[in-house]
Amino acid sequence: MDLKAKLRAFLDEENAAPPVWGRSDCSATPCMWARRLGHDVRLPAYASRDEAHAIVASHGSLVAAWDHFLASTGIVERFGEPELGDVAVVDTRLYGQVGGILARGRILAIRRDEGGFAWFGPVRQFEKVWALS
């Protein structure tokens, strides 16, 4: 199965399941995607929005938190144009920094609190992109 088909299958599976903090939120979903591609990504345990925000605050930002959790995985920052299947953090006016998966072009699939995905973009500026391919 090629990367596009793997990503489509992953997004379809996640779209059908209800979101759960610590398992399928805007940080956990990109981490699950990285694990699906064979990367050993681990997040600390959390089960609520408040706990997730406390973890982010302890690192200073979502980007800094992701940098910390990805440091030992071999996943590195992508310089240049993001690619299909990469994971990224963007800054939004309504929600602050959120994480997602590059679905196509500069469109980011972001897990919504109420379920499903928001298709965000085209993104003009990423806070940071990590290469999974």
QUIDACOR-V153099 format. One line per field, one symbol per residue. ss: DSSP state (H for helix, E for strand, C for the rest). phi: phi as a letter, one per 40 degrees, with the letter a starting at -180 (. if undefined). burial: 1 if it has 16 or more other C-alpha atoms within 10 Angstrom, else 0. Layout:
ss: ???
phi: ???
burial: ???
This chain:
ss: CCHHHHHHHHHHHHHHCCCCCCCCCCCHHHHHHHHHCCCCCCCCCCCCHHHHHHHHHHHCCHHHHHHHHHCCCCCEECCCCCCCCCEEEEEECCCEEEEEEEEECCEEEEECCCCCEEEECCCCCCCEEEECC
phi: .cdccccdccccccccbccbdgbaccbccdcccccdchcccbbccabadcccccccccbhacdcccdcccdccgcbccbhcdbdgcbabbbbccbgcbbabccafbcbcbccdchgbccbhcccbccabbcbb
burial: 0000001000100110001111111111111111000010101000000001001100000110111011000010110001111111111000001111111101111111101110110000000111110
